[in-house]
Amino acid sequence: MDINSFSDFHEAFSAYRKDNRWMFRGQANSDWAVIPKAGRAPYSERSDLDYFASWKRKASEYIQIKPENEWEWMAIAQHHGLPTRLLDWTYNPLVAAFFASLSEPEKDAAIYCLLPNLNIVPENAKPGNHKNIAKYKPTMVASRIGRQSGLFTAHPKPEVELSKGLTAKDKLEVHIIKAAYKRQMLFELNHYGINKLTLMGDLDGLSSHMCWTLENRRYWADHDEFMRELSGETANK
């Protein structure tokens, strides 16, 4: 379904409300392949498991509470920017819409909706010896992952595009946010509390949200009052 308004968005995603197994992923350009970062050049020129092992050895000195298994290690590596065979998803379609609308203003965005058939059980499968794309929900998560209702798919072949790596028992659907609506979508989402501040929950998120608000302050009818509220000032100051 093409999404040109918040009403369109609500209509499209109401269909998923009764089944909380659905996962959502927003991409700012609908032409982009849906593959983990480890499957993209130049990272795909080496096995992600090789440089993940090296990262893990060096990361130990920075981590106070050690992860319980290889998948939790990989989730932390993914969270901190290492290319891995994990792909980020969320249970919240509003979060997916936010990331889909955040960049590439001239391009249509896509929200991918996945109902996976398989789940990673860390005791039964390690990275490198699972055969099919499967959902992985870490038990040890960074606060930002929790704020974004985040989880992952684990890909045995990171370079293979999502739709080509799924089985007949997986379900995949796609909705398109039209380029002309993307900017307005960010304002709609902000109105309902979805922005960088709420999704990141740290100083980076606060700064990014402040910048976005300052850049777009003319959107609000009483923008000076809005800015006072954002900065915590009182009207009597």
Backbone as CSV, one residue per row, in Angstrom:
resi,resn,N_x,N_y,N_z,CA_x,CA_y,CA_z,C_x,C_y,C_z
1,MET,0.846,-1.204,0.000,0.000,0.000,0.000,0.877,1.247,0.000
2,ASP,0.503,2.239,-0.799,1.190,3.529,-0.782,0.637,4.391,0.348
3,ILE,1.542,5.026,1.086,1.153,5.848,2.234,1.415,7.308,1.899
4,ASN,0.350,8.087,1.823,0.422,9.512,1.520,-0.083,10.380,2.667
5,SER,-0.516,9.763,3.756,-1.067,10.500,4.889,-1.011,9.599,6.116
6,PHE,-1.223,10.207,7.289,-1.236,9.411,8.508,-2.442,8.486,8.533
7,SER,-3.512,8.898,7.893,-4.685,8.021,7.793,-4.352,6.767,7.002
8,ASP,-3.598,6.944,5.919,-3.155,5.778,5.140,-2.299,4.859,6.002
9,PHE,-1.399,5.456,6.769,-0.517,4.672,7.630,-1.335,3.875,8.645
10,HIS,-2.267,4.540,9.283,-3.102,3.873,10.281,-3.888,2.728,9.657
11,GLU,-4.429,2.955,8.484,-5.193,1.906,7.812,-4.313,0.701,7.478
12,ALA,-3.123,0.979,6.959,-2.233,-0.108,6.546,-1.794,-0.957,7.735
13,PHE,-1.461,-0.316,8.853,-0.855,-1.053,9.949,-1.854,-1.532,10.995
14,SER,-3.099,-1.141,10.855,-4.134,-1.710,11.714,-4.287,-3.207,11.457
15,ALA,-3.927,-3.636,10.256,-4.064,-5.047,9.895,-3.157,-5.949,10.715
16,TYR,-2.103,-5.378,11.321,-1.139,-6.182,12.073,-1.395,-6.170,13.575
17,ARG,-2.422,-5.474,13.989,-2.625,-5.210,15.410,-2.883,-6.472,16.226
18,LYS,-3.560,-7.452,15.645,-3.985,-8.624,16.418,-2.947,-9.736,16.465
19,ASP,-1.822,-9.539,15.809,-0.770,-10.555,15.837,0.551,-9.879,16.194
20,ASN,0.960,-9.993,17.446,2.133,-9.252,17.911,3.457,-9.917,17.529
21,ARG,3.417,-10.906,16.652,4.656,-11.507,16.161,5.245,-10.741,14.986
22,TRP,4.461,-9.866,14.380,4.958,-9.113,13.223,6.094,-8.177,13.635
23,MET,7.104,-8.084,12.769,8.255,-7.206,12.965,8.275,-6.197,11.822
24,PHE,8.834,-5.013,12.091,8.814,-3.938,11.097,10.207,-3.322,10.944
25,ARG,10.517,-2.963,9.706,11.796,-2.323,9.418,11.567,-1.200,8.403
26,GLY,12.028,-0.001,8.738,11.907,1.131,7.824,13.210,1.411,7.111
27,GLN,13.157,1.609,5.801,14.328,2.006,5.025,13.982,3.244,4.210
28,ALA,14.869,4.228,4.238,14.574,5.544,3.677,14.479,5.548,2.158
29,ASN,15.018,4.544,1.515,14.950,4.439,0.055,14.416,3.055,-0.285
30,SER,13.275,3.011,-0.936,12.639,1.722,-1.236,13.438,0.890,-2.230
31,ASP,14.430,1.508,-2.886,15.270,0.766,-3.828,16.436,0.046,-3.151
32,TRP,16.704,0.380,-1.891,17.821,-0.252,-1.185,17.525,-1.738,-0.946
33,ALA,18.552,-2.556,-1.074,18.413,-3.975,-0.748,18.254,-4.140,0.763
34,VAL,17.513,-5.155,1.159,17.301,-5.433,2.580,18.289,-6.527,2.983
35,ILE,19.472,-6.109,3.382,20.521,-7.045,3.785,21.275,-6.471,4.981
36,PRO,21.829,-7.331,5.824,22.630,-6.845,6.949,23.863,-6.096,6.457
37,LYS,24.419,-5.268,7.316,25.585,-4.473,6.946,26.774,-5.348,6.558
38,ALA,26.892,-6.521,7.185,27.997,-7.424,6.856,27.900,-7.949,5.423
39,GLY,26.727,-7.853,4.825,26.554,-8.323,3.464,26.780,-7.256,2.411
40,ARG,27.125,-6.049,2.842,27.333,-4.939,1.910,28.828,-4.672,1.735
41,ALA,29.180,-4.220,0.541,30.584,-3.855,0.282,30.943,-2.611,1.109
42,PRO,32.175,-2.513,1.604,33.289,-3.457,1.431,33.361,-4.539,2.503
43,TYR,32.405,-4.528,3.452,32.478,-5.456,4.581,32.305,-6.904,4.131
44,SER,31.569,-7.108,3.043,31.303,-8.463,2.569,32.530,-9.129,1.956
45,GLU,33.616,-8.381,1.787,34.826,-8.958,1.204,35.533,-9.893,2.181
46,ARG,35.169,-9.825,3.455,35.700,-10.736,4.468,34.548,-11.341,5.252
47,SER,34.767,-12.482,5.832,33.745,-13.106,6.656,33.497,-12.275,7.904
48,ASP,32.246,-11.954,8.149,31.922,-11.162,9.333,32.256,-11.919,10.611
49,LEU,32.233,-13.240,10.569,32.543,-14.009,11.767,34.008,-13.872,12.159
50,ASP,34.877,-13.656,11.162,36.302,-13.467,11.459,36.535,-12.159,12.200
51,TYR,36.019,-11.057,11.653,36.281,-9.791,12.338,35.406,-9.620,13.570
52,PHE,34.300,-10.352,13.666,33.524,-10.357,14.911,34.332,-11.002,16.040
53,ALA,35.020,-12.093,15.735,35.852,-12.758,16.744,36.961,-11.829,17.223
54,SER,37.560,-11.097,16.305,38.604,-10.141,16.682,38.021,-9.024,17.537
55,TRP,36.858,-8.502,17.136,36.186,-7.447,17.916,35.880,-7.929,19.328
56,LYS,35.403,-9.145,19.432,35.021,-9.688,20.730,36.213,-9.754,21.682
57,ARG,37.365,-10.187,21.172,38.553,-10.268,22.030,38.952,-8.899,22.563
58,LYS,38.860,-7.875,21.706,39.281,-6.538,22.111,38.211,-5.818,22.932
59,ALA,36.947,-6.200,22.720,35.850,-5.522,23.411,35.731,-5.943,24.870
60,SER,36.293,-7.081,25.212,36.128,-7.609,26.572,36.556,-6.617,27.646
61,GLU,37.592,-5.837,27.372,38.078,-4.902,28.386,37.134,-3.726,28.601
62,TYR,36.200,-3.504,27.678,35.282,-2.372,27.798,33.910,-2.770,28.355
63,ILE,33.663,-4.051,28.494,32.346,-4.529,28.904,32.417,-5.076,30.317
64,GLN,31.634,-4.492,31.216,31.683,-4.895,32.619,30.886,-6.176,32.867
65,ILE,29.676,-6.246,32.280,28.841,-7.442,32.439,28.943,-8.244,31.140
66,LYS,29.541,-9.402,31.214,29.803,-10.193,30.017,28.507,-10.820,29.479
67,PRO,28.304,-10.771,28.178,27.142,-11.436,27.568,27.157,-12.936,27.832
68,GLU,25.988,-13.551,27.792,25.865,-14.961,28.148,26.138,-15.910,26.986
69,ASN,26.063,-15.421,25.758,26.268,-16.300,24.611,26.739,-15.485,23.412
70,GLU,27.065,-16.163,22.322,27.613,-15.512,21.140,26.624,-14.533,20.505
71,TRP,25.353,-14.852,20.568,24.357,-13.976,19.956,24.255,-12.649,20.709
72,GLU,24.349,-12.706,22.037,24.317,-11.457,22.800,25.563,-10.623,22.511
73,TRP,26.706,-11.277,22.368,27.903,-10.557,21.963,27.681,-9.863,20.619
74,MET,27.083,-10.585,19.698,26.868,-10.022,18.362,25.870,-8.870,18.395
75,ALA,24.843,-8.974,19.235,23.866,-7.890,19.356,24.529,-6.615,19.867
76,ILE,25.446,-6.758,20.826,26.171,-5.592,21.334,27.070,-5.010,20.256
77,ALA,27.754,-5.887,19.511,28.602,-5.423,18.407,27.783,-4.665,17.373
78,GLN,26.617,-5.203,17.041,25.724,-4.542,16.077,25.297,-3.175,16.602
79,HIS,24.941,-3.126,17.871,24.477,-1.881,18.476,25.543,-0.787,18.430
80,HIS,26.803,-1.203,18.538,27.893,-0.227,18.565,28.552,-0.045,17.193
81,GLY,27.896,-0.513,16.130,28.315,-0.146,14.792,29.137,-1.148,14.015
82,LEU,29.448,-2.307,14.597,30.192,-3.305,13.840,29.273,-3.967,12.816
83,PRO,29.729,-4.114,11.567,28.907,-4.832,10.587,28.761,-6.302,10.998
84,THR,27.548,-6.751,11.144,27.293,-8.148,11.521,26.228,-8.735,10.612
85,ARG,25.925,-9.989,10.829,24.871,-10.667,10.068,23.498,-10.474,10.698
86,LEU,23.404,-9.575,11.664,22.110,-9.214,12.245,21.514,-8.020,11.509
87,LEU,20.206,-8.010,11.389,19.482,-6.903,10.767,18.481,-6.362,11.771
88,ASP,18.457,-5.040,11.924,17.605,-4.401,12.937,16.135,-4.357,12.514
89,TRP,15.266,-4.687,13.477,13.817,-4.597,13.301,13.216,-4.009,14.570
90,THR,11.929,-3.755,14.525,11.211,-3.272,15.698,9.817,-3.879,15.705
91,TYR,9.270,-4.020,16.913,7.873,-4.438,17.033,6.916,-3.255,16.850
92,ASN,7.429,-2.048,16.802,6.602,-0.844,16.757,6.632,-0.234,15.353
93,PRO,5.542,-0.266,14.601,5.549,0.294,13.248,5.795,1.799,13.212
94,LEU,5.488,2.507,14.303,5.779,3.942,14.360,7.285,4.188,14.335
95,VAL,8.039,3.333,15.020,9.491,3.450,15.016,10.028,3.173,13.609
96,ALA,9.505,2.161,12.952,9.927,1.857,11.586,9.628,3.024,10.652
97,ALA,8.479,3.651,10.831,8.109,4.796,9.997,9.051,5.971,10.227
98,PHE,9.487,6.149,11.471,10.408,7.241,11.778,11.713,7.080,11.010
99,PHE,12.319,5.906,11.087,13.593,5.700,10.406,13.426,5.693,8.889
100,ALA,12.263,5.297,8.413,12.002,5.338,6.975,11.903,6.774,6.469
101,SER,11.451,7.688,7.311,11.202,9.067,6.893,12.360,10.010,7.185
102,LEU,13.381,9.534,7.860,14.406,10.405,8.427,15.363,10.996,7.400
103,SER,15.571,10.328,6.277,16.550,10.792,5.290,16.041,10.524,3.873
104,GLU,16.873,10.823,2.893,16.519,10.606,1.478,15.167,11.255,1.141
105,PRO,15.024,12.560,1.346,13.714,13.211,1.193,13.117,13.127,-0.209
106,GLU,13.931,12.908,-1.216,13.424,12.837,-2.587,13.044,11.419,-3.005
107,LYS,13.249,10.449,-2.120,13.008,9.053,-2.474,11.844,8.472,-1.677
108,ASP,11.066,7.619,-2.326,10.055,6.868,-1.596,10.738,5.953,-0.584
109,ALA,10.122,5.825,0.583,10.657,4.937,1.622,9.835,3.655,1.657
110,ALA,10.362,2.670,2.375,9.655,1.402,2.498,9.634,0.950,3.947
111,ILE,8.512,0.379,4.350,8.418,-0.308,5.629,8.165,-1.779,5.332
112,TYR,9.095,-2.614,5.776,8.993,-4.048,5.571,8.349,-4.681,6.794
113,CYS,7.413,-5.571,6.560,6.668,-6.229,7.627,6.940,-7.727,7.518
114,LEU,7.505,-8.297,8.549,7.940,-9.688,8.500,7.323,-10.496,9.634
115,LEU,6.768,-11.643,9.278,6.309,-12.616,10.260,7.190,-13.852,10.091
116,PRO,8.249,-13.957,10.899,9.208,-15.039,10.696,8.707,-16.365,11.260
117,ASN,9.135,-17.419,10.638,8.728,-18.747,11.075,9.663,-19.319,12.131
118,LEU,10.930,-18.881,12.121,11.943,-19.479,12.984,12.485,-18.480,13.997
119,ASN,12.906,-18.994,15.147,13.522,-18.191,16.194,14.890,-18.776,16.540
120,ILE,15.835,-17.886,16.831,17.140,-18.332,17.280,17.048,-18.756,18.750
121,VAL,17.475,-19.969,19.030,17.618,-20.454,20.401,19.116,-20.575,20.651
122,PRO,19.704,-19.653,21.421,21.163,-19.619,21.566,21.795,-20.940,21.988
123,GLU,21.058,-21.738,22.769,21.608,-23.009,23.230,21.720,-24.022,22.093
124,ASN,20.947,-23.799,21.017,20.891,-24.790,19.941,21.612,-24.366,18.669
125,ALA,21.892,-23.087,18.531,22.510,-22.612,17.288,23.448,-21.458,17.590
126,LYS,24.615,-21.508,16.987,25.584,-20.434,17.108,25.703,-19.700,15.777
127,PRO,26.186,-18.454,15.778,26.413,-17.758,14.512,27.310,-18.596,13.597
128,GLY,26.823,-18.820,12.386,27.607,-19.597,11.435,27.097,-21.000,11.218
129,ASN,26.229,-21.508,12.124,25.724,-22.860,11.898,24.202,-22.953,11.914
130,HIS,23.537,-21.843,11.617,22.083,-21.897,11.433,21.790,-21.767,9.935
131,LYS,20.765,-22.426,9.461,20.547,-22.579,8.024,19.597,-21.543,7.429
132,ASN,18.702,-21.003,8.228,17.671,-20.110,7.692,17.613,-18.790,8.462
133,ILE,17.091,-17.772,7.810,16.853,-16.494,8.478,15.893,-16.723,9.645
134,ALA,16.244,-16.188,10.795,15.431,-16.407,11.989,15.425,-15.163,12.852
135,LYS,14.384,-15.029,13.652,14.268,-13.909,14.597,15.173,-14.147,15.786
136,TYR,15.814,-13.058,16.238,16.589,-13.132,17.474,16.235,-11.949,18.366
137,LYS,15.753,-12.262,19.560,15.413,-11.250,20.557,16.372,-11.392,21.727
138,PRO,17.359,-10.478,21.864,18.341,-10.618,22.943,17.721,-10.373,24.307
139,THR,18.242,-11.071,25.314,17.770,-10.841,26.679,18.570,-9.729,27.335
140,MET,19.819,-9.549,26.913,20.653,-8.455,27.418,20.677,-7.378,26.335
141,VAL,19.951,-6.298,26.556,19.844,-5.286,25.511,20.305,-3.937,26.023
142,ALA,20.846,-3.128,25.123,21.150,-1.736,25.448,19.841,-0.980,25.605
143,SER,19.866,0.082,26.403,18.636,0.826,26.666,18.011,1.361,25.391
144,ARG,18.854,1.739,24.423,18.324,2.287,23.179,17.547,1.232,22.399
145,ILE,18.007,-0.015,22.423,17.276,-1.093,21.756,15.920,-1.276,22.415
146,GLY,15.897,-1.218,23.743,14.639,-1.345,24.456,13.668,-0.222,24.128
147,ARG,14.172,0.990,24.062,13.324,2.141,23.750,12.693,2.009,22.362
148,GLN,13.405,1.367,21.456,12.930,1.237,20.082,12.190,-0.077,19.840
149,SER,11.886,-0.804,20.910,11.236,-2.118,20.790,11.999,-2.980,19.798
150,GLY,13.322,-2.958,19.929,14.174,-3.549,18.919,14.420,-5.035,19.071
151,LEU,14.641,-5.668,17.934,15.052,-7.059,17.849,15.732,-7.244,16.498
152,PHE,16.097,-8.471,16.157,16.903,-8.695,14.961,16.407,-9.892,14.170
153,THR,16.820,-9.932,12.912,16.851,-11.191,12.184,18.310,-11.562,12.010
154,ALA,18.591,-12.862,12.118,19.943,-13.392,11.928,19.993,-14.078,10.569
155,HIS,21.010,-13.735,9.777,21.089,-14.180,8.390,22.291,-15.106,8.185
156,PRO,22.054,-16.349,7.785,23.179,-17.266,7.567,24.072,-16.838,6.406
157,LYS,23.482,-16.134,5.429,24.244,-15.597,4.302,23.943,-14.102,4.208
158,PRO,24.758,-13.267,4.860,24.455,-11.834,4.950,24.321,-11.130,3.609
159,GLU,24.966,-11.643,2.562,24.941,-10.987,1.264,23.666,-11.266,0.469
160,VAL,22.818,-12.191,0.951,21.587,-12.558,0.239,20.453,-11.640,0.658
161,GLU,19.776,-11.040,-0.307,18.671,-10.124,-0.043,17.551,-10.851,0.707
162,LEU,16.901,-10.133,1.624,15.927,-10.733,2.536,14.895,-11.596,1.819
163,SER,14.245,-11.063,0.807,13.151,-11.781,0.156,13.615,-13.087,-0.480
164,LYS,14.905,-13.157,-0.848,15.439,-14.363,-1.482,15.924,-15.381,-0.457
165,GLY,16.049,-14.955,0.785,16.549,-15.852,1.817,15.477,-16.434,2.714
166,LEU,14.239,-15.999,2.547,13.149,-16.489,3.389,12.634,-17.835,2.894
167,THR,11.945,-18.545,3.773,11.323,-19.811,3.404,9.855,-19.571,3.069
168,ALA,9.205,-20.596,2.581,7.790,-20.487,2.208,6.903,-20.241,3.425
169,LYS,7.409,-20.552,4.613,6.608,-20.369,5.826,6.739,-18.969,6.424
170,ASP,7.700,-18.176,5.937,7.823,-16.790,6.379,6.857,-15.919,5.591
171,LYS,6.414,-14.842,6.191,5.546,-13.888,5.501,6.234,-12.530,5.441
172,LEU,6.249,-11.909,4.264,6.868,-10.599,4.084,5.925,-9.705,3.281
173,GLU,5.654,-8.517,3.817,4.830,-7.529,3.129,5.543,-6.185,3.157
174,VAL,5.220,-5.316,2.187,5.916,-4.032,2.065,4.894,-2.921,1.858
175,HIS,5.102,-1.804,2.559,4.305,-0.597,2.356,5.252,0.549,2.005
176,ILE,4.820,1.412,1.109,5.654,2.502,0.606,5.181,3.842,1.167
177,ILE,6.104,4.569,1.821,5.826,5.953,2.222,6.294,6.840,1.079
178,LYS,5.383,7.547,0.471,5.725,8.367,-0.689,6.608,9.547,-0.268
179,ALA,7.533,9.891,-1.138,8.520,10.927,-0.834,7.863,12.240,-0.410
180,ALA,6.769,12.599,-1.054,6.113,13.874,-0.774,5.550,13.949,0.650
181,TYR,5.360,12.791,1.286,4.780,12.781,2.626,5.818,12.600,3.724
182,LYS,7.042,12.263,3.394,8.032,11.884,4.408,8.282,12.994,5.431
183,ARG,8.441,14.230,4.980,8.717,15.318,5.929,7.541,15.501,6.889
184,GLN,6.325,15.505,6.355,5.151,15.661,7.203,5.016,14.483,8.167
185,MET,5.422,13.317,7.733,5.345,12.135,8.584,6.158,12.322,9.859
186,LEU,7.307,12.967,9.764,8.135,13.206,10.947,7.427,14.108,11.961
187,PHE,6.687,15.098,11.462,5.930,15.960,12.369,4.788,15.187,13.024
188,GLU,4.129,14.340,12.244,3.048,13.517,12.803,3.595,12.599,13.897
189,LEU,4.714,11.961,13.632,5.302,11.043,14.607,5.765,11.787,15.859
190,ASN,6.344,12.968,15.674,6.770,13.774,16.820,5.578,14.128,17.704
191,HIS,4.451,14.405,17.090,3.237,14.737,17.841,2.836,13.583,18.762
192,TYR,3.118,12.367,18.338,2.774,11.193,19.140,3.982,10.645,19.922
193,GLY,5.010,11.470,20.068,6.118,11.123,20.939,7.187,10.245,20.329
194,ILE,7.242,10.180,19.001,8.275,9.391,18.326,9.266,10.353,17.686
195,ASN,10.432,10.490,18.301,11.477,11.370,17.782,12.823,10.866,18.299
196,LYS,13.895,11.546,17.933,15.223,11.059,18.322,15.436,11.084,19.834
197,LEU,14.821,12.042,20.504,14.985,12.114,21.949,14.374,10.889,22.625
198,THR,13.148,10.542,22.256,12.482,9.417,22.903,13.069,8.088,22.461
199,LEU,13.555,8.001,21.231,14.057,6.718,20.721,15.502,6.446,21.124
200,MET,16.279,7.510,21.329,17.677,7.309,21.712,17.878,7.438,23.213
201,GLY,17.181,8.382,23.837,17.210,8.495,25.288,18.566,8.835,25.872
202,ASP,19.361,9.601,25.130,20.675,9.985,25.631,20.999,11.385,25.125
203,LEU,22.210,11.862,25.408,22.578,13.216,25.005,22.639,13.377,23.499
204,ASP,23.029,12.324,22.777,23.030,12.390,21.316,21.613,12.610,20.803
205,GLY,20.662,11.868,21.375,19.272,12.014,20.965,18.715,13.379,21.302
206,LEU,19.044,13.877,22.504,18.599,15.208,22.909,19.113,16.267,21.947
207,SER,20.397,16.201,21.604,20.992,17.192,20.708,20.386,17.116,19.313
208,SER,20.216,15.895,18.821,19.642,15.728,17.481,18.213,16.248,17.427
209,HIS,17.443,15.964,18.482,16.057,16.429,18.499,15.997,17.951,18.611
210,MET,16.869,18.543,19.404,16.943,19.999,19.506,17.248,20.620,18.145
211,CYS,18.212,20.039,17.435,18.582,20.559,16.114,17.394,20.487,15.161
212,TRP,16.706,19.351,15.163,15.554,19.185,14.270,14.466,20.208,14.606
213,THR,14.222,20.429,15.890,13.200,21.385,16.303,13.575,22.802,15.891
214,LEU,14.833,23.165,16.081,15.283,24.500,15.683,15.194,24.695,14.171
215,GLU,15.544,23.676,13.427,15.512,23.771,11.967,14.085,23.890,11.444
216,ASN,13.125,23.378,12.204,11.734,23.339,11.725,10.789,24.138,12.607
217,ARG,11.304,25.099,13.364,10.494,25.790,14.365,9.317,26.530,13.746
218,ARG,9.414,26.938,12.490,8.322,27.678,11.853,7.098,26.809,11.589
219,TYR,7.249,25.501,11.761,6.115,24.600,11.539,5.012,24.854,12.555
220,TRP,5.389,25.172,13.819,4.405,25.341,14.871,3.868,26.767,14.880
221,ALA,2.557,26.891,15.138,1.895,28.193,15.069,2.542,29.185,16.036
222,ASP,2.764,28.781,17.284,3.418,29.638,18.266,4.795,29.038,18.535
223,HIS,5.706,29.216,17.589,6.983,28.528,17.687,7.841,29.050,18.840
224,ASP,7.701,30.324,19.200,8.490,30.841,20.319,8.062,30.202,21.636
225,GLU,6.757,30.045,21.829,6.252,29.388,23.031,6.685,27.922,23.045
226,PHE,6.637,27.290,21.889,7.061,25.895,21.787,8.514,25.731,22.198
227,MET,9.366,26.655,21.739,10.779,26.568,22.072,11.021,26.813,23.553
228,ARG,10.215,27.712,24.176,10.352,27.936,25.615,10.028,26.683,26.405
229,GLU,8.950,25.976,25.985,8.568,24.742,26.659,9.644,23.666,26.492
230,LEU,10.221,23.597,25.295,11.247,22.602,25.035,12.479,22.834,25.886
231,SER,12.818,24.101,26.099,14.028,24.410,26.858,13.767,24.477,28.365
232,GLY,12.487,24.365,28.754,12.180,24.357,30.170,12.000,25.742,30.759
233,GLU,11.944,26.766,29.943,11.741,28.131,30.439,10.279,28.326,30.829
234,THR,10.028,29.273,31.714,8.656,29.635,32.086,8.256,30.901,31.386
235,ALA,6.980,31.075,31.223,6.475,32.230,30.489,6.791,33.542,31.209
236,ASN,7.012,33.494,32.537,7.235,34.718,33.302,8.687,35.159,33.344
237,LYS,9.573,34.332,32.805,11.004,34.705,32.845,11.289,35.921,31.991
